C-alpha cells in the first residue's frame, strides 16, 4: 500500500531514493519522506503531498549528503495525511529511523504500554509505535538492532515490510517482511531496498525477494544474512535475475501511464499467449496445467477469488469455464471469502487472480483454501510475488509492469490466461472437437490485431467524452460475457474521473435502475451481435423511450443499434467468448479521456493505491 526505498553503498543516496519514490508513487501518494545519514547526523524531510513536493522541500531544508538513506511514499491507514504522520519516523532517542508498509493491528495496546514506560508520540501512526518498541527492546535486552527488530516483531500482530537503521551503526540496514512485498537489490558492495524492483533496475539485475516472516541484516562488505523471525532459523537467500527493463517503467511518450498501458494491450495479450498458444498445431502448452491436469479434470468446481478489476476478470472466466469447459464456477470477493466460513474440500480448485500478486485478502483466501485441502492455482503478473510463491501452481500473465493505478492490461491479460486454461480443459474433456478447438485457437491468436483495430476508435471516443465529461452519474449495461465488462467499465469511470457509475446486467435495468434514466443520464450499452443481441436492443429501446443518452459499443457493420443510439463505437467481430477482450477497450479510453478533461490525476486517483497489501 505504501512504497519503500532504501540504499546503502558508495553512491549518493538522495537521487537514488527520490527517483525510486517517483517510480513507486503508484503505491501511495498522499505524503512522502526521506531520511539520509551524512556520517554524523540524520537529515530528515517529509511532507504531505507528492514526491515532487518532497523533492522541493528537501532540497531547501536539509543536507542531501550521505551514502545511506531510506524513503517512503504513503497511502494513509493510521492517521490522516500530513507532515507529522508521514514516514520515516524516529524513535524517542533519535537514533532509530524506520519506514513501514502495512498495519500493526495491536499498535494501540503496545502504545499504551510504551507510554507507561515514558515514551512519547508525535504522530497518530502505528509505525511510530513500532520503532519505539524496537528501541525499548534494544535498550531493555541490551541487544543489537537486528535482534531487537526480531524480538519486537514477535510481539506485533499485523502486516509489515520495514526498513530500519540505527545512526550508531551506520553501516547496516535491517529489513523484514510479513504480508507486504520487499525486494533487496544486490550490487557491487552496495544494496538497494524497495517494495518492488523498479527503483533499482538501472543499477542491478540481481534481487532477493524476502519471504513472509523473514528478516535480513544488510551490512556493507558482508553477505546478506536472512533469518526467520519466529524461530531464528537461518534462511538462505536466492538471488534472482530480473527480467524488467528501464524502458518498461517509463511513459514512452504518452501523457499518462494509463494511456500507455491501454495501448500496450495488443503486445501484452500476445506476450501472454506467446509460447503457450500454438494455433496451427492445435496445441495449448501451459506447464502449470499440464503438470496438474487431473486436479482440474476431477474437480467438483472451480472457486475464483479476486478483488477489484481482477474480480471482474474472474466473472468473465466464470462464463468461459461454464460455457466452454462445462465446469461449475463460483466467483468470490477475496475480502469476503475468508470471513464467511466457506465450504471447501480437497475436490475443489481455487484460482486466485491478482495483478500484483501481493493482494492481502487474496493471499489470505489462498492460505484458507490450502488449509482445507483445495488445489490452488495463481494467475498474477509480477514474477516472484507472494501469490506466485504461495500457490500450488499458476500462470503469469506477462503483461509487463502496470504503473497506472486503474488496471487496464491486467484485465485483458488475465482473461487471456483464463481463456487458454478453459480451452485446454474443454479439449481434454472432449467437449470440443478438433474443428471447434482450432476455431477458438485461431481467433484468440487474432485478438491482438483486433485490439489494435479497436484502439483506432480513440478519436471518436474522445469526442464522446467531451459531451459527457460533466455528467454526475452513468449506467453501464451488458449481458452474458459482457455483463462483467459493464462492471469493469463503470469501475474505471469511478476510479479515475470520480463520476458515480454502476454496471448492471441489461435486463436488470427495469428492476430498479430505470428509475434513474432521464435526458441527463448517459447509458453505456455493450451491444455486440453475439449472444443476446435482440434482448439488448429491446433494453436500448426502453432507455430511448425515457430520453436516456445511449453510447453503444457494437460489432462493426451494425445498423439496428446505430439507428437507436446517440453514439456508436464499433469493434471488430469475434467469437462471443472473446468479445470482452475487445469491448473493454473503448470503455477504458472513455474513462481515460473524461478523467483528463475533468482535470483528474489519471495515474494516481485520490484515495486509491495500486496494490492493496493491507486489509
C-alpha positions as CSV (number, residue, x, y, z in Angstrom):
1,X,0.0,0.0,0.0
2,X,3.0,2.3,0.6
3,X,6.3,2.5,-1.3
4,X,9.6,1.8,0.4
5,X,13.0,2.7,-0.9
6,X,16.4,2.4,0.7
7,X,20.1,2.5,-0.2
8,X,23.4,1.7,1.4
9,X,26.7,1.8,-0.6
10,X,29.2,4.0,-2.3
11,X,26.8,6.3,-4.3
12,X,24.9,9.4,-3.1
13,X,21.7,8.0,-1.6
14,X,19.5,11.0,-2.2
15,X,19.0,10.9,-6.0
16,X,18.5,7.1,-5.9
17,X,15.8,7.4,-3.3
18,X,13.9,10.3,-4.8
19,X,13.9,8.6,-8.2
20,X,12.9,5.4,-6.6
21,X,10.0,7.0,-4.8
22,X,8.8,8.6,-8.0
23,X,8.7,5.1,-9.6
24,X,6.8,3.7,-6.6
25,X,4.4,6.6,-6.3
26,X,1.6,4.5,-7.7
27,X,1.7,2.6,-4.4
28,X,0.8,5.6,-2.3
29,X,0.9,9.3,-2.8
30,X,-0.7,11.3,0.0
31,X,2.6,12.0,1.7
32,X,6.3,11.2,1.3
33,X,9.5,11.4,3.3
34,X,13.3,10.7,3.3
35,X,16.0,10.2,5.9
36,X,19.7,10.5,5.0
37,X,22.7,9.8,7.2
38,X,25.7,12.0,6.3
39,X,28.2,10.3,8.6
40,X,27.3,12.5,11.6
41,X,23.6,13.4,11.6
42,X,20.3,12.0,10.3
43,X,18.7,14.6,8.0
44,X,15.0,14.0,7.7
45,X,12.4,15.7,5.4
46,X,8.8,14.7,5.0
47,X,5.6,16.3,3.7
48,X,2.0,15.8,2.8
49,X,1.6,15.6,-0.9
50,X,3.5,14.1,-3.8
51,X,7.1,13.0,-4.1
52,X,7.7,16.2,-6.2
53,X,6.7,18.2,-3.1
54,X,9.2,16.2,-1.0
55,X,11.9,16.9,-3.6
56,X,11.3,20.6,-3.5
57,X,11.1,20.7,0.3
58,X,14.2,18.5,1.0
59,X,16.4,20.5,-1.4
60,X,15.7,23.6,0.6
61,X,15.6,22.3,4.1
62,X,18.2,19.5,4.7
63,X,21.7,18.4,3.7
64,X,21.4,15.9,0.9
65,X,24.8,14.3,1.7
66,X,25.0,10.7,2.6
67,X,25.6,7.2,1.3
68,X,22.8,5.7,3.4
69,X,19.2,6.6,3.3
70,X,15.6,5.4,3.3
71,X,12.5,6.9,1.8
72,X,8.7,6.3,1.8
73,X,5.6,7.3,-0.1
74,X,2.5,6.8,1.9
75,X,-1.1,5.6,1.5
76,X,-2.6,6.5,4.8
77,X,-4.0,3.9,7.2
78,X,-3.4,5.1,10.7
79,X,-3.5,8.9,10.9
80,X,-4.6,11.5,8.3
81,X,-2.2,12.5,5.6
82,X,0.0,15.3,7.0
83,X,3.7,16.1,7.6
84,X,3.8,14.6,11.0
85,X,2.2,11.3,10.1
86,X,4.5,10.9,7.0
87,X,7.3,8.4,7.2
88,X,10.2,8.0,8.1
89,X,9.6,8.0,11.9
90,X,12.2,8.5,14.6
91,X,12.4,6.6,17.9
92,X,12.3,8.8,21.0
93,X,16.1,8.8,21.3
94,X,16.5,9.9,17.7
95,X,18.9,7.1,17.0
96,X,16.5,4.7,15.1
97,X,14.7,5.6,11.9
98,X,12.0,3.4,10.3
99,X,9.8,3.2,7.2
100,X,6.9,0.8,7.1
101,X,4.3,-0.6,4.7
102,X,1.4,-2.4,6.4
103,X,-0.7,-2.3,9.5
104,X,0.2,-3.1,13.1
105,X,-3.1,-4.2,14.4
106,X,-2.2,-4.3,18.1
107,X,-0.5,-0.9,18.0
108,X,-2.9,0.7,20.5
109,X,-2.1,-1.8,23.3
110,X,1.6,-1.6,22.6
111,X,1.4,2.2,22.6
112,X,-0.3,2.3,26.0
113,X,2.5,0.1,27.4
114,X,5.2,2.2,25.9
115,X,3.6,5.4,27.3
116,X,3.7,3.8,30.8
117,X,7.4,3.3,30.2
118,X,7.9,7.0,29.4
119,X,7.7,7.1,25.7
120,X,6.0,10.0,23.9
121,X,4.5,10.1,20.5
122,X,4.1,12.9,18.0
123,X,2.1,11.1,15.3
124,X,-1.1,9.0,15.1
125,X,0.7,6.2,13.3
126,X,1.2,2.6,14.2
127,X,4.7,2.9,12.7
128,X,6.0,5.3,15.4
129,X,4.8,2.7,17.9
130,X,6.8,0.0,16.2
131,X,10.1,2.0,16.0
132,X,9.8,2.8,19.7
133,X,9.0,-0.8,20.5
134,X,12.2,-1.8,18.8
135,X,14.1,0.8,20.7
136,X,12.7,-0.4,24.0
137,X,13.6,-4.0,23.3
138,X,17.1,-2.9,22.2
139,X,17.6,-0.9,25.5
140,X,16.0,-3.4,27.8
141,X,17.6,-6.6,26.4
142,X,20.9,-5.0,25.6
143,X,20.9,-6.5,22.1
144,X,22.0,-5.3,18.6
145,X,19.5,-3.8,16.2
146,X,18.8,-6.9,14.2
147,X,17.9,-8.9,17.3
148,X,15.8,-6.1,18.7
149,X,13.8,-6.0,15.4
150,X,13.3,-9.7,15.6
151,X,12.1,-9.7,19.2
152,X,9.8,-6.7,18.6
153,X,8.2,-8.2,15.5
154,X,7.3,-11.3,17.5
155,X,5.2,-9.1,19.7
156,X,3.2,-7.4,16.9
157,X,0.1,-8.5,15.1
158,X,-0.4,-7.4,11.6
159,X,1.4,-7.0,8.3
160,X,4.6,-5.2,7.5
161,X,7.5,-4.5,5.3
162,X,10.0,-2.4,7.2
163,X,13.5,-0.9,6.8
164,X,15.2,0.5,9.9
165,X,18.6,1.8,10.7
166,X,20.5,3.0,13.8
167,X,22.7,6.0,13.4
168,X,25.1,4.4,16.0
169,X,25.7,1.6,13.3
170,X,25.7,3.5,10.0
171,X,27.0,0.5,8.0
172,X,23.8,-1.5,8.2
173,X,20.0,-1.5,7.5
174,X,17.7,-4.1,8.9
175,X,14.6,-5.2,6.8
176,X,11.8,-7.6,7.5
177,X,8.6,-8.8,5.8
178,X,5.2,-10.2,6.6
179,X,2.4,-9.8,4.1
180,X,3.8,-6.8,2.3
181,X,6.4,-7.1,-0.5
182,X,10.1,-6.3,-0.1
183,X,13.0,-6.8,-2.5
184,X,16.7,-6.3,-2.0
185,X,18.8,-5.3,-4.9
186,X,22.3,-6.7,-4.8
187,X,25.1,-4.7,-6.4
188,X,28.9,-4.4,-6.1
189,X,29.3,-3.5,-2.4
190,X,26.0,-1.7,-2.4
191,X,22.4,-2.7,-1.6
192,X,19.1,-1.4,-2.6
193,X,15.8,-1.9,-0.8
194,X,12.3,-1.4,-2.4
195,X,8.8,-2.6,-2.5
196,X,9.4,-3.8,-6.0
197,X,12.4,-3.9,-8.3
198,X,11.6,-0.7,-10.3
199,X,13.6,1.7,-8.2
200,X,16.9,-0.1,-8.7
201,X,16.6,-1.8,-12.1
202,X,19.1,0.7,-13.6
203,X,21.8,-0.3,-11.1
204,X,21.5,-4.0,-10.8
205,X,19.7,-7.0,-12.3
206,X,20.1,-9.1,-9.2
207,X,17.4,-9.2,-6.5
208,X,16.4,-11.1,-3.4
209,X,12.7,-11.3,-2.6
210,X,12.1,-11.8,1.1
211,X,9.6,-14.5,2.1
212,X,7.0,-13.9,4.8
213,X,8.4,-13.8,8.3
214,X,11.9,-13.3,7.1
215,X,14.3,-10.6,8.0
216,X,17.7,-9.5,6.8
217,X,20.6,-7.6,8.3
218,X,22.2,-5.8,5.3
219,X,25.9,-4.8,6.0
220,X,28.4,-3.2,3.7
221,X,31.2,-5.5,2.8
222,X,29.4,-8.6,4.0
223,X,27.0,-11.2,2.7
224,X,23.3,-10.7,3.4
225,X,22.1,-12.7,6.3
226,X,18.5,-13.9,6.3
227,X,16.7,-15.3,9.3
228,X,13.3,-16.5,10.2
229,X,11.6,-14.0,12.6
230,X,9.8,-16.7,14.6
231,X,12.5,-19.2,15.4
232,X,15.8,-17.5,14.4
233,X,16.4,-20.3,11.8
234,X,18.9,-19.3,9.1
235,X,17.3,-18.8,5.6
236,X,19.4,-18.9,2.5
237,X,18.8,-16.1,0.0
238,X,18.1,-17.0,-3.6
239,X,19.3,-14.2,-5.9
240,X,17.0,-13.8,-8.9
241,X,17.9,-12.2,-12.2
242,X,15.4,-9.5,-13.0
243,X,13.7,-9.5,-16.4
244,X,12.4,-6.0,-16.0
245,X,14.0,-3.2,-18.1
246,X,14.0,0.5,-17.6
247,X,12.1,1.3,-20.7
248,X,9.1,-0.6,-19.5
249,X,8.6,1.6,-16.5
250,X,8.8,4.9,-18.4
251,X,5.9,6.6,-20.1
252,X,7.4,6.2,-23.6
253,X,6.0,9.5,-25.0
254,X,2.5,9.0,-23.7
255,X,0.9,11.6,-21.4
256,X,0.0,9.1,-18.8
257,X,0.9,5.6,-17.8
258,X,-2.7,4.5,-18.1
259,X,-2.9,5.6,-21.8
260,X,0.4,3.8,-22.5
261,X,-0.9,0.7,-20.9
262,X,-4.1,0.8,-22.8
263,X,-2.1,0.9,-26.0
264,X,0.2,-1.8,-24.8
265,X,-2.6,-4.4,-24.7
266,X,-2.1,-5.9,-28.2
267,X,1.5,-6.7,-27.3
268,X,0.6,-7.7,-23.7
269,X,-2.0,-10.2,-24.9
270,X,0.5,-11.6,-27.5
271,X,3.1,-11.9,-24.8
272,X,0.6,-13.7,-22.6
273,X,-0.1,-16.4,-25.1
274,X,3.3,-16.5,-26.7
275,X,4.8,-20.0,-26.4
276,X,1.5,-21.3,-24.9
277,X,-0.8,-21.0,-27.9
278,X,0.2,-22.9,-31.0
279,X,-2.8,-22.5,-33.2
280,X,-1.6,-24.2,-36.3
281,X,-0.6,-27.3,-34.4
282,X,-3.8,-27.2,-32.3
283,X,-1.9,-27.1,-29.0
284,X,-2.0,-25.2,-25.8
285,X,1.1,-25.6,-23.6
286,X,0.9,-24.4,-20.0
287,X,3.2,-26.1,-17.6
288,X,1.0,-25.2,-14.6
289,X,-1.9,-27.0,-16.2
290,X,-0.1,-29.9,-17.9
291,X,1.5,-30.9,-14.6
292,X,-1.8,-30.8,-12.7
293,X,-4.3,-31.7,-15.3
294,X,-6.1,-34.3,-13.2
295,X,-6.7,-31.8,-10.5
296,X,-8.8,-29.7,-12.9
297,X,-10.4,-32.6,-14.7
298,X,-11.5,-34.2,-11.5
299,X,-12.6,-31.0,-9.7
300,X,-16.1,-30.7,-8.4
301,X,-16.0,-27.0,-9.0
302,X,-13.6,-24.1,-9.5
303,X,-13.7,-21.2,-7.0
304,X,-12.2,-17.9,-8.2
305,X,-11.1,-15.4,-5.6
306,X,-10.0,-11.9,-6.5
307,X,-10.6,-8.2,-5.8
308,X,-11.5,-5.2,-8.0
309,X,-10.6,-5.5,-11.7
310,X,-9.3,-9.0,-11.1
311,X,-12.7,-10.0,-9.7
312,X,-14.3,-8.7,-12.9
313,X,-11.9,-10.9,-14.9
314,X,-12.9,-13.8,-12.7
315,X,-16.6,-13.1,-13.6
316,X,-15.7,-13.3,-17.3
317,X,-13.9,-16.5,-16.5
318,X,-17.0,-17.9,-14.9
319,X,-18.8,-17.6,-18.2
320,X,-15.8,-19.1,-20.1
321,X,-15.3,-22.1,-17.9
322,X,-19.0,-23.0,-17.6
323,X,-19.8,-22.3,-21.2
324,X,-16.8,-23.9,-22.9
325,X,-15.4,-26.4,-20.3
326,X,-18.7,-27.2,-18.5
327,X,-17.1,-26.9,-15.1
328,X,-19.2,-25.2,-12.3
329,X,-17.6,-22.0,-11.1
330,X,-18.1,-19.7,-8.1
331,X,-16.6,-16.2,-8.1
332,X,-15.9,-14.7,-4.7
333,X,-14.6,-11.4,-3.4
334,X,-11.4,-12.4,-1.6
335,X,-12.2,-9.9,1.1
336,X,-15.4,-11.7,2.0
337,X,-14.3,-15.3,1.3
338,X,-12.1,-15.8,4.3
339,X,-14.7,-14.4,6.8
340,X,-17.8,-16.4,5.9
341,X,-16.6,-19.9,6.8
342,X,-16.8,-21.2,3.2
343,X,-17.3,-24.8,2.3
344,X,-14.1,-26.0,0.7
345,X,-13.0,-29.6,0.0
346,X,-10.0,-31.3,-1.5
347,X,-12.1,-31.8,-4.6
348,X,-12.1,-28.0,-5.3
349,X,-9.7,-26.0,-7.3
350,X,-9.2,-22.4,-6.2
351,X,-8.0,-19.9,-8.8
352,X,-6.5,-16.7,-7.2
353,X,-6.2,-13.7,-9.5
354,X,-4.1,-10.6,-8.7
355,X,-2.1,-8.3,-10.9
356,X,0.5,-7.6,-8.2
357,X,0.5,-11.0,-6.6
358,X,0.5,-9.2,-3.3
359,X,-3.2,-8.5,-2.6
360,X,-3.6,-9.2,1.1
361,X,-7.2,-10.5,1.0
362,X,-6.4,-12.8,-1.9
363,X,-3.3,-14.2,-0.1
364,X,-5.5,-14.9,3.0
365,X,-8.0,-16.7,0.8
366,X,-5.2,-18.8,-0.6
367,X,-4.0,-19.8,2.8
368,X,-7.5,-20.8,3.9
369,X,-8.1,-22.9,0.8
370,X,-4.8,-24.7,1.2
371,X,-5.7,-25.5,4.9
372,X,-8.9,-27.1,3.6
373,X,-7.0,-29.2,1.1
374,X,-8.0,-27.4,-2.1
375,X,-5.6,-27.2,-5.0
376,X,-4.7,-23.6,-5.5
377,X,-3.7,-22.1,-8.9
378,X,-2.5,-18.5,-9.2
379,X,-2.9,-16.0,-12.0
380,X,-0.7,-13.0,-11.5
381,X,1.6,-10.6,-13.3
382,X,4.6,-10.0,-11.0
383,X,7.2,-12.7,-11.2
384,X,8.3,-13.8,-7.7
385,X,5.4,-12.2,-6.0
386,X,3.8,-13.7,-2.8
387,X,0.9,-15.3,-4.7
388,X,3.3,-16.9,-7.2
389,X,5.1,-18.5,-4.2
390,X,2.1,-19.4,-2.1
391,X,0.1,-21.3,-4.8
392,X,0.5,-24.9,-5.8
393,X,0.8,-23.9,-9.5
394,X,0.0,-21.0,-11.7
395,X,0.5,-18.9,-14.8
396,X,2.0,-15.5,-15.2
397,X,0.2,-13.0,-17.5
398,X,3.4,-11.5,-18.8
399,X,1.7,-8.1,-19.1
400,X,4.8,-6.1,-18.1
401,X,4.7,-3.5,-15.4
402,X,1.4,-1.8,-14.8
403,X,2.0,1.5,-13.2
404,X,-1.4,3.2,-13.6
405,X,-3.5,2.6,-10.6
406,X,-6.6,1.8,-12.7
407,X,-5.8,-1.6,-14.2
408,X,-6.2,-2.0,-18.0
409,X,-3.8,-4.5,-19.5
410,X,-4.1,-6.6,-16.3
411,X,-7.8,-7.2,-17.1
412,X,-7.3,-8.3,-20.7
413,X,-4.2,-10.5,-20.0
414,X,-5.9,-12.2,-17.1
415,X,-8.8,-13.0,-19.3
416,X,-6.4,-14.3,-21.9
417,X,-4.7,-16.7,-19.5
418,X,-8.1,-17.9,-18.2
419,X,-9.4,-18.5,-21.7
420,X,-6.3,-20.6,-22.5
421,X,-7.0,-22.7,-19.4
422,X,-10.7,-23.1,-20.2
423,X,-10.0,-24.1,-23.9
424,X,-7.4,-26.6,-22.8
425,X,-9.8,-28.2,-20.4
426,X,-12.6,-28.2,-22.9
427,X,-10.4,-30.1,-25.3
428,X,-9.2,-32.6,-22.7
429,X,-12.7,-33.3,-21.6
430,X,-13.8,-34.0,-25.1
431,X,-16.3,-31.1,-25.2
432,X,-14.5,-29.5,-28.2
433,X,-13.8,-31.4,-31.3
434,X,-10.7,-30.5,-33.3
435,X,-12.6,-28.2,-35.6
436,X,-14.1,-26.1,-32.8
437,X,-10.9,-26.1,-30.9
438,X,-8.9,-24.8,-33.9
439,X,-11.5,-22.2,-34.5
440,X,-11.1,-20.8,-31.0
441,X,-7.3,-21.0,-31.0
442,X,-7.1,-19.2,-34.3
443,X,-9.5,-16.5,-33.2
444,X,-7.6,-16.0,-30.0
445,X,-4.4,-15.7,-31.9
446,X,-6.0,-12.9,-34.0
447,X,-7.1,-10.9,-30.9
448,X,-4.1,-8.6,-30.7
449,X,-4.7,-7.4,-34.2
450,X,-8.3,-6.8,-33.4
451,X,-7.4,-4.9,-30.3
452,X,-5.2,-2.7,-32.4
453,X,-8.3,-2.0,-34.6
454,X,-10.4,-1.3,-31.5
455,X,-7.8,1.3,-30.4
456,X,-8.5,3.2,-33.6
457,X,-11.8,4.3,-32.1
458,X,-9.8,6.6,-29.8
459,X,-10.5,9.9,-31.7
460,X,-14.3,9.1,-31.7
461,X,-14.2,8.1,-28.0
462,X,-12.5,11.4,-27.2
463,X,-15.3,13.4,-28.9
464,X,-17.9,11.4,-27.0
465,X,-16.0,12.0,-23.7
466,X,-16.2,15.7,-24.3
467,X,-20.0,15.5,-24.5
468,X,-20.4,13.7,-21.1
469,X,-17.4,14.9,-19.1
470,X,-19.7,16.9,-16.8
471,X,-22.1,14.1,-16.0
472,X,-22.7,13.2,-12.4
473,X,-23.9,9.6,-13.0
474,X,-23.6,6.9,-15.6
475,X,-25.0,3.5,-16.2
476,X,-23.2,0.6,-17.9
477,X,-25.2,-2.3,-19.3
478,X,-24.2,-5.7,-20.7
479,X,-25.4,-9.2,-21.0
480,X,-23.7,-12.6,-20.8
481,X,-20.0,-12.4,-21.3
482,X,-20.2,-8.6,-21.4
483,X,-22.0,-8.0,-18.1
484,X,-18.6,-8.2,-16.2
485,X,-17.3,-5.7,-18.8
486,X,-20.1,-3.3,-17.9
487,X,-19.0,-3.6,-14.3
488,X,-15.4,-3.0,-15.2
489,X,-16.3,0.0,-17.4
490,X,-18.2,1.6,-14.5
491,X,-15.3,0.9,-12.1
492,X,-12.9,2.6,-14.5
493,X,-15.0,5.7,-14.7
494,X,-15.5,5.8,-10.9
495,X,-11.8,5.2,-10.2
496,X,-10.3,8.0,-12.2
497,X,-13.0,10.6,-13.0
498,X,-14.9,10.4,-9.7
499,X,-18.2,10.2,-11.6
500,X,-20.7,7.9,-9.9
501,X,-21.2,4.9,-12.2
502,X,-22.9,1.5,-11.9
503,X,-22.8,-1.6,-14.0
504,X,-25.8,-3.9,-14.4
505,X,-27.0,-6.8,-16.4
506,X,-29.0,-5.1,-19.1
507,X,-32.2,-7.0,-18.2
508,X,-31.9,-5.9,-14.6
509,X,-32.3,-2.2,-15.6
510,X,-36.1,-2.5,-15.4
511,X,-35.8,-3.9,-11.9
512,X,-34.8,-0.6,-10.4
513,X,-32.1,1.5,-12.2
514,X,-34.6,2.5,-14.9
515,X,-36.0,5.0,-12.4
516,X,-32.8,7.0,-12.8
517,X,-33.0,7.4,-16.5
518,X,-33.8,10.8,-17.9
519,X,-32.3,13.1,-20.6
520,X,-29.3,13.8,-18.4
521,X,-28.3,10.2,-17.8
522,X,-25.7,8.7,-20.2
523,X,-26.1,4.9,-20.5
524,X,-23.2,2.9,-22.0
525,X,-24.6,-0.3,-23.6
526,X,-22.5,-3.2,-24.8
527,X,-24.5,-4.5,-27.8
528,X,-22.3,-6.8,-29.9
529,X,-24.0,-9.1,-32.4
530,X,-23.1,-12.2,-30.4
531,X,-25.3,-13.6,-27.6
532,X,-28.4,-11.8,-26.5
533,X,-28.4,-9.1,-29.2
534,X,-32.2,-8.8,-29.7
535,X,-32.7,-8.6,-26.0
536,X,-30.2,-5.8,-25.6
537,X,-31.8,-3.9,-28.5
538,X,-35.1,-4.1,-26.5
539,X,-33.3,-2.7,-23.5
540,X,-31.9,0.2,-25.6
541,X,-35.4,1.0,-26.8
542,X,-36.6,1.1,-23.2
543,X,-33.9,3.6,-22.4
544,X,-34.6,5.7,-25.5
545,X,-38.3,6.0,-24.7
546,X,-37.3,7.6,-21.4
547,X,-34.9,10.1,-23.1
548,X,-31.7,8.5,-21.9
549,X,-28.5,9.2,-23.8
550,X,-27.1,6.0,-25.3
551,X,-23.4,5.2,-26.0
552,X,-23.4,1.9,-27.7
553,X,-20.4,-0.5,-28.3
554,X,-21.4,-2.6,-31.3
555,X,-19.9,-5.0,-33.8
556,X,-18.7,-3.3,-36.9
557,X,-21.4,-3.0,-39.6
558,X,-24.2,-2.9,-37.1
559,X,-27.2,-0.9,-38.4
560,X,-30.1,-1.6,-35.9
561,X,-28.4,-0.2,-32.8
562,X,-26.9,2.7,-34.8
563,X,-30.5,3.9,-35.6
564,X,-31.3,4.0,-31.9
565,X,-28.1,5.2,-30.2
566,X,-26.8,8.7,-29.7
567,X,-23.3,7.5,-30.2
568,X,-21.9,4.3,-31.7
569,X,-18.4,2.8,-31.2
570,X,-17.6,-0.2,-33.4
571,X,-15.3,-3.1,-32.6
572,X,-14.2,-6.0,-34.8
573,X,-16.3,-9.2,-34.9
574,X,-15.1,-12.1,-32.9
575,X,-16.3,-15.2,-31.0
576,X,-18.7,-14.4,-28.2
577,X,-16.3,-15.7,-25.5
578,X,-13.6,-13.4,-26.7
579,X,-15.7,-10.2,-27.0
580,X,-14.7,-8.9,-23.5
581,X,-11.1,-8.5,-24.8
582,X,-12.5,-6.0,-27.4
583,X,-15.5,-4.4,-25.8
584,X,-13.4,-3.2,-22.8
585,X,-11.1,-1.1,-25.0
586,X,-13.4,1.8,-25.8
587,X,-14.6,1.8,-22.2
588,X,-11.1,2.2,-20.9
589,X,-10.5,5.0,-23.4
590,X,-13.8,6.7,-22.4
591,X,-12.9,6.8,-18.7
592,X,-9.4,8.0,-19.5
593,X,-10.5,10.9,-21.7
594,X,-13.3,12.0,-19.3
595,X,-10.8,12.0,-16.4
596,X,-8.3,14.0,-18.3
597,X,-10.9,16.6,-19.3
598,X,-12.1,16.9,-15.7
599,X,-8.5,17.6,-14.6
600,X,-8.2,14.4,-12.6
601,X,-4.9,12.7,-11.8
602,X,-5.4,9.7,-14.1
603,X,-2.4,7.6,-12.9
604,X,-2.9,8.4,-9.2
605,X,-6.6,8.8,-8.4
606,X,-7.4,10.0,-5.0
607,X,-7.7,7.6,-2.1
608,X,-6.5,4.6,-4.2
609,X,-3.3,2.6,-4.3
610,X,-2.1,0.1,-6.9
611,X,-1.5,-2.8,-4.7
612,X,-3.7,-3.4,-1.6
613,X,-1.4,-5.1,0.7
614,X,-3.4,-4.5,3.9
615,X,-7.0,-5.4,4.8
